[in-house]
Amino acid sequence: MRKIKYKKGRKLQHITLEYTGSHKDHESEMQLFVYDNEDVIEYDKFTILALNTCIDYSKNNWLNIHGLNDINLIKTIGAHFKVDDFLLADILNTTKRTKLQEQEDILFFNIKSLLPSEYSDNISVEQLSFILKDGVLISFQEKRSDFFTHIRERLRTHAGIVRTKKVDYLLYLLLDAVMENFYITIEDEEDKIEDLINLTKKGADPIILEKIENHRDNFNFLKRAIVPLRDSLYYLKTIKDDDENKLIQKDTFNFFIRLHQKSLELLEQIESDMSSLESASNFYFSEQSRKMNEIMKTLTIISAIFIPLTFIVGVYGMNFDYMPELRARNGYFMVMGGMFLLVIALIIYFKKRRWF
């Protein structure tokens, strides 16, 4: 699992433009949608040279960037839209926590997208950043992915109300799509927890405890990603109450309030799943204790059977000359028979007491 390395992030100067993510082999690409209720124009393989000619401020513009390796490209976009280097540094520094920052004519939002890894129990992480400006929404992704494919189709086919709304509603749709990944990740973790609980019922293999701890780390990681998102969305809710932000339409605030409610639901679900994980851990130790008790009970019963036999053998191992049974013709068989009957009697007694 690629964890957020906060220490590394603090070592960087705040305005240092350096991509700190792990997707350094992805070439930077751009895509532009210019749309309104009447029409949509899509520019694939968009270049920086076309910014002045293709951006139409009388319509809605969505500029999506895949890959953050081209620092000059990021600088040029920042200069064109008058974005501070502080915000550009936060876009490139993937060690930063989820945050919302409001400036005079810009709303900046970054978020962690979490998805289950395909070949392991770990969680894959990608940072996404959004800049909302008058008539323009710029999204930054570390690599090309299909998070927003359905939103592009809605723009192309005029499905839903996205083309009738401003770009603030588009920001809501993008954030909602990223939050859906949290649900996918949590559901995947829940399925794996159910498998772990079933495994603990079959045995107390030490690998089970290792898996439980790994999933506990995953849930803590999810929680650390969602808590700052919840706080940022709550801040948007207070903006609505204060009625101070002009970048988000009044009727769009309710959609962001829904996202805040979703973040609360996600945190509640994580708490519930962590309780289930704790139950799996307790069940593992209970099963381990039960097996140990079974072993100790078995050994105790065996010891209880052999103690009187050992006593008899010890008595007849004494070297006295005048022991009455020593010279009996059938003494050996009588003692062995008595020992055998004693064992049978002990077993019957233990059975009646339900000791095994």
C-alpha positions as CSV (number, residue, x, y, z in Angstrom):
1,M,0.0,0.0,0.0
2,R,1.4,3.4,-1.0
3,K,1.0,5.4,2.2
4,I,1.0,9.1,2.4
5,K,4.5,10.2,3.5
6,Y,3.8,13.3,5.4
7,K,7.5,13.7,6.4
8,K,8.6,13.7,2.8
9,G,6.0,16.4,2.0
10,R,7.2,18.7,4.8
11,K,10.8,18.6,3.5
12,L,9.7,20.2,0.2
13,Q,9.4,24.0,0.1
14,H,5.8,24.9,-0.3
15,I,6.3,26.5,-3.8
16,T,8.6,23.8,-5.1
17,L,7.1,22.5,-8.3
18,E,8.0,18.8,-8.2
19,Y,5.9,15.8,-8.8
20,T,6.2,13.4,-5.9
21,G,3.9,10.7,-7.0
22,S,4.7,7.2,-8.3
23,H,3.2,7.5,-11.8
24,K,6.2,9.1,-13.3
25,D,6.1,7.0,-16.5
26,H,2.8,8.5,-17.6
27,E,3.0,11.1,-20.3
28,S,1.0,14.3,-19.7
29,E,-2.2,14.6,-21.9
30,M,-5.1,17.0,-22.0
31,Q,-8.7,16.8,-23.0
32,L,-11.2,19.7,-23.2
33,F,-15.0,19.8,-23.2
34,V,-16.7,23.0,-24.1
35,Y,-20.4,22.7,-23.6
36,D,-23.7,24.3,-22.8
37,N,-27.4,23.2,-23.0
38,E,-27.3,23.4,-26.8
39,D,-24.0,21.9,-27.9
40,V,-20.8,20.2,-26.8
41,I,-17.4,20.3,-28.4
42,E,-14.8,17.8,-27.4
43,Y,-11.1,18.3,-28.0
44,D,-9.1,15.1,-27.5
45,K,-5.3,15.3,-27.5
46,F,-5.6,19.0,-26.6
47,T,-2.4,21.1,-26.7
48,I,-1.4,24.1,-24.6
49,L,-1.2,26.2,-27.8
50,A,-5.0,25.9,-28.3
51,L,-5.9,27.4,-24.9
52,N,-6.6,30.9,-26.2
53,T,-8.6,29.8,-29.2
54,C,-10.6,26.9,-27.7
55,I,-11.6,28.1,-24.3
56,D,-15.0,29.8,-24.6
57,Y,-15.9,31.7,-21.4
58,S,-19.5,32.2,-22.6
59,K,-19.9,28.4,-22.1
60,N,-18.8,25.8,-19.6
61,N,-15.2,24.5,-20.0
62,W,-13.8,21.3,-18.5
63,L,-10.1,20.9,-19.0
64,N,-8.9,17.4,-17.8
65,I,-5.2,16.7,-17.5
66,H,-3.7,13.1,-17.3
67,G,-0.2,12.8,-16.0
68,L,1.7,15.4,-13.9
69,N,5.2,14.8,-15.1
70,D,5.4,17.8,-17.4
71,I,6.2,20.6,-15.0
72,N,6.4,23.2,-17.7
73,L,2.8,22.3,-18.8
74,I,1.5,22.7,-15.3
75,K,3.3,26.1,-15.0
76,T,1.9,27.3,-18.3
77,I,-1.7,26.3,-17.3
78,G,-1.2,28.0,-13.9
79,A,0.1,31.2,-15.6
80,H,-2.8,31.2,-18.1
81,F,-5.5,30.9,-15.5
82,K,-3.6,32.9,-12.9
83,V,-3.3,30.2,-10.4
84,D,-0.8,30.7,-7.6
85,D,2.4,28.6,-7.4
86,F,1.2,27.5,-4.0
87,L,-1.7,25.7,-5.5
88,L,0.3,24.2,-8.3
89,A,2.8,22.8,-5.7
90,D,-0.2,21.2,-3.8
91,I,-1.3,19.6,-7.1
92,L,2.1,18.1,-7.8
93,N,2.9,17.1,-4.2
94,T,0.8,13.9,-3.7
95,T,1.9,13.7,0.0
96,K,-0.6,16.4,1.0
97,R,-3.8,15.6,2.7
98,T,-7.2,16.3,1.2
99,K,-7.9,20.0,1.4
100,L,-10.2,22.7,0.2
101,Q,-8.8,26.2,-0.4
102,E,-10.8,29.3,-1.4
103,Q,-9.3,32.3,-3.0
104,E,-10.9,35.4,-4.4
105,D,-11.8,33.9,-7.8
106,I,-10.7,30.3,-7.4
107,L,-11.9,27.3,-5.5
108,F,-9.2,24.6,-5.1
109,F,-10.0,21.0,-4.1
110,N,-7.8,17.9,-4.0
111,I,-8.8,14.5,-2.9
112,K,-7.4,11.0,-2.7
113,S,-9.0,8.3,-4.8
114,L,-8.6,4.8,-3.2
115,L,-9.3,1.5,-5.0
116,P,-8.5,-2.1,-4.1
117,S,-5.3,-3.4,-5.7
118,E,-6.0,-6.1,-8.2
119,Y,-3.4,-8.6,-7.1
120,S,-3.1,-8.0,-3.4
121,D,-4.9,-7.0,-0.2
122,N,-3.4,-3.5,-0.4
123,I,-5.1,-0.2,-1.5
124,S,-4.0,1.8,-4.5
125,V,-3.9,5.6,-4.2
126,E,-4.2,8.4,-6.7
127,Q,-4.5,12.1,-6.0
128,L,-6.9,14.2,-8.0
129,S,-7.0,18.0,-7.9
130,F,-9.6,20.4,-9.1
131,I,-9.5,24.2,-9.8
132,L,-12.9,25.9,-10.2
133,K,-12.8,29.3,-11.9
134,D,-15.5,31.4,-13.6
135,G,-16.7,29.1,-16.4
136,V,-13.8,26.7,-16.2
137,L,-13.1,23.5,-14.2
138,I,-9.6,22.1,-14.4
139,S,-9.0,18.6,-13.2
140,F,-5.6,17.0,-12.6
141,Q,-5.1,13.2,-12.5
142,E,-1.9,11.4,-11.9
143,K,-2.6,8.9,-14.7
144,R,-5.3,8.1,-17.3
145,S,-8.1,6.2,-15.6
146,D,-11.8,5.6,-16.1
147,F,-13.2,7.4,-13.0
148,F,-15.1,10.0,-15.2
149,T,-16.0,7.9,-18.3
150,H,-19.7,7.9,-17.4
151,I,-19.6,11.7,-16.9
152,R,-18.0,12.2,-20.3
153,E,-20.8,10.1,-21.8
154,R,-23.4,12.2,-20.1
155,L,-21.9,15.3,-21.6
156,R,-21.8,13.8,-25.1
157,T,-25.3,12.4,-25.0
158,H,-26.9,15.3,-23.0
159,A,-28.0,12.8,-20.4
160,G,-29.2,14.2,-17.1
161,I,-28.9,17.9,-16.2
162,V,-25.1,18.3,-16.4
163,R,-25.2,20.4,-19.5
164,T,-27.9,22.6,-18.1
165,K,-25.8,23.5,-15.1
166,K,-22.6,25.4,-14.5
167,V,-19.2,23.9,-14.0
168,D,-19.8,23.8,-10.2
169,Y,-22.3,21.0,-10.8
170,L,-19.7,19.2,-12.9
171,L,-17.3,19.5,-9.9
172,Y,-19.9,17.8,-7.7
173,L,-20.3,15.0,-10.3
174,L,-16.5,14.4,-10.4
175,L,-16.2,14.4,-6.6
176,D,-19.2,12.0,-6.3
177,A,-17.5,9.7,-8.8
178,V,-14.3,9.7,-6.7
179,M,-16.3,9.0,-3.5
180,E,-17.9,6.0,-5.3
181,N,-14.4,4.5,-5.3
182,F,-14.5,4.6,-1.5
183,Y,-17.6,2.5,-1.5
184,I,-16.0,0.0,-3.9
185,T,-13.0,-0.2,-1.7
186,I,-15.0,-0.7,1.5
187,E,-17.2,-3.4,-0.1
188,D,-14.0,-5.2,-1.2
189,E,-12.6,-5.0,2.3
190,E,-15.9,-6.3,3.7
191,D,-15.8,-9.3,1.4
192,K,-12.3,-10.1,2.5
193,I,-13.2,-9.7,6.2
194,E,-16.1,-12.2,5.7
195,D,-13.6,-14.7,4.2
196,L,-11.3,-14.1,7.1
197,I,-14.1,-14.8,9.6
198,N,-14.8,-18.1,7.8
199,L,-11.1,-19.0,7.9
200,T,-11.0,-18.4,11.7
201,K,-13.8,-20.9,12.1
202,K,-11.8,-23.6,10.4
203,G,-8.5,-23.0,12.2
204,A,-6.1,-20.6,13.9
205,D,-3.5,-20.3,11.2
206,P,-1.0,-17.4,12.1
207,I,-1.4,-16.1,8.6
208,I,-5.0,-15.2,9.4
209,L,-3.8,-12.8,12.2
210,E,-1.4,-11.2,9.7
211,K,-4.2,-10.6,7.2
212,I,-6.5,-9.2,9.9
213,E,-3.8,-6.6,10.9
214,N,-3.3,-5.7,7.2
215,H,-7.0,-5.0,6.7
216,R,-7.0,-3.0,10.0
217,D,-4.3,-0.8,8.5
218,N,-6.4,-0.5,5.3
219,F,-9.4,0.8,7.2
220,N,-7.3,3.2,9.2
221,F,-5.9,4.5,5.9
222,L,-9.4,4.9,4.5
223,K,-10.4,6.8,7.6
224,R,-7.4,9.1,7.3
225,A,-8.4,9.9,3.7
226,I,-12.1,10.5,4.4
227,V,-11.9,12.6,7.6
228,P,-10.3,15.6,5.9
229,L,-12.7,15.2,3.0
230,R,-15.6,15.4,5.4
231,D,-14.1,18.5,7.0
232,S,-13.7,20.1,3.5
233,L,-17.3,19.3,2.5
234,Y,-18.5,20.7,5.9
235,Y,-16.6,23.9,5.1
236,L,-18.6,24.1,1.8
237,K,-21.8,23.7,3.9
238,T,-20.8,26.7,6.0
239,I,-20.0,28.7,2.9
240,K,-23.7,28.1,1.9
241,D,-24.8,29.3,5.3
242,D,-22.7,32.4,5.0
243,D,-23.7,32.9,1.3
244,E,-20.2,34.3,0.5
245,N,-19.0,32.1,-2.5
246,K,-19.9,33.2,-6.0
247,L,-18.3,30.2,-7.8
248,I,-20.9,27.8,-6.5
249,Q,-24.6,28.4,-7.4
250,K,-27.1,28.4,-4.6
251,D,-29.0,25.5,-6.0
252,T,-25.8,23.4,-6.3
253,F,-24.9,23.7,-2.6
254,N,-27.4,21.0,-1.8
255,F,-25.5,18.5,-4.0
256,F,-22.3,19.2,-2.0
257,I,-24.3,18.7,1.2
258,R,-25.2,15.3,-0.1
259,L,-21.5,14.6,-0.5
260,H,-20.9,15.6,3.1
261,Q,-23.6,13.2,4.2
262,K,-22.0,10.5,2.1
263,S,-18.6,11.1,3.9
264,L,-20.4,10.7,7.3
265,E,-22.0,7.4,6.1
266,L,-18.6,6.2,4.9
267,L,-17.0,6.9,8.3
268,E,-19.9,5.1,10.0
269,Q,-19.5,2.1,7.8
270,I,-15.7,2.0,8.4
271,E,-16.3,2.1,12.2
272,S,-18.8,-0.8,11.8
273,D,-16.4,-2.8,9.7
274,M,-13.5,-2.2,12.1
275,S,-15.8,-3.6,14.8
276,S,-16.3,-6.7,12.6
277,L,-12.6,-6.9,12.2
278,E,-12.1,-6.7,15.9
279,S,-14.6,-9.6,16.3
280,A,-12.6,-11.6,13.8
281,S,-9.5,-10.9,15.8
282,N,-11.2,-12.0,19.0
283,F,-12.6,-15.1,17.4
284,Y,-9.1,-16.0,16.2
285,F,-7.7,-15.7,19.7
286,S,-10.7,-17.6,21.1
287,E,-10.2,-20.4,18.6
288,Q,-6.5,-20.5,19.4
289,S,-7.3,-20.7,23.2
290,R,-9.9,-23.3,22.6
291,K,-7.4,-25.5,20.6
292,M,-4.8,-25.0,23.4
293,N,-7.4,-26.0,26.0
294,E,-8.3,-29.1,24.0
295,I,-4.6,-30.0,23.8
296,M,-4.1,-29.4,27.5
297,K,-7.3,-31.5,28.4
298,T,-6.0,-34.4,26.3
299,L,-2.6,-34.3,27.9
300,T,-4.2,-34.1,31.3
301,I,-6.4,-37.1,30.7
302,I,-3.4,-39.1,29.4
303,S,-1.4,-38.0,32.5
304,A,-4.3,-39.0,34.8
305,I,-4.5,-42.5,33.2
306,F,-0.7,-43.1,33.5
307,I,-0.2,-41.8,37.0
308,P,-1.7,-44.8,38.8
309,L,0.0,-47.1,36.3
310,T,3.3,-45.5,37.0
311,F,2.6,-45.9,40.8
312,I,2.0,-49.7,40.3
313,V,5.1,-50.1,38.2
314,G,7.1,-48.1,40.8
315,V,5.9,-50.4,43.6
316,Y,6.8,-53.5,41.8
317,G,10.1,-52.0,40.9
318,M,11.3,-52.0,44.5
319,N,13.9,-54.6,45.4
320,F,12.5,-56.2,48.6
321,D,13.0,-59.9,49.1
322,Y,9.7,-60.6,50.7
323,M,7.1,-59.1,48.4
324,P,4.2,-61.6,48.2
325,E,3.5,-61.3,44.5
326,L,7.0,-61.7,43.3
327,R,7.0,-65.5,43.3
328,A,3.4,-66.0,42.2
329,R,3.2,-68.1,39.1
330,N,0.6,-65.8,37.4
331,G,1.6,-62.6,39.2
332,Y,2.8,-60.8,36.1
333,F,-0.5,-61.5,34.2
334,M,-2.6,-60.5,37.2
335,V,-0.9,-57.2,37.6
336,M,-1.1,-56.5,33.9
337,G,-4.7,-57.4,33.9
338,G,-5.4,-55.2,36.9
339,M,-3.6,-52.3,35.2
340,F,-5.7,-52.8,32.1
341,L,-8.9,-52.8,34.1
342,L,-7.8,-49.7,35.9
343,V,-7.3,-47.9,32.6
344,I,-10.8,-49.0,31.4
345,A,-12.4,-47.8,34.6
346,L,-10.7,-44.4,34.4
347,I,-11.8,-44.0,30.8
348,I,-15.4,-44.8,31.7
349,Y,-15.3,-42.4,34.6
350,F,-14.0,-39.6,32.4
351,K,-16.6,-40.3,29.9
352,K,-19.4,-40.1,32.5
353,R,-18.0,-36.8,33.7
354,R,-17.9,-35.6,30.0
355,W,-14.3,-34.6,30.3
356,F,-13.7,-35.7,26.7
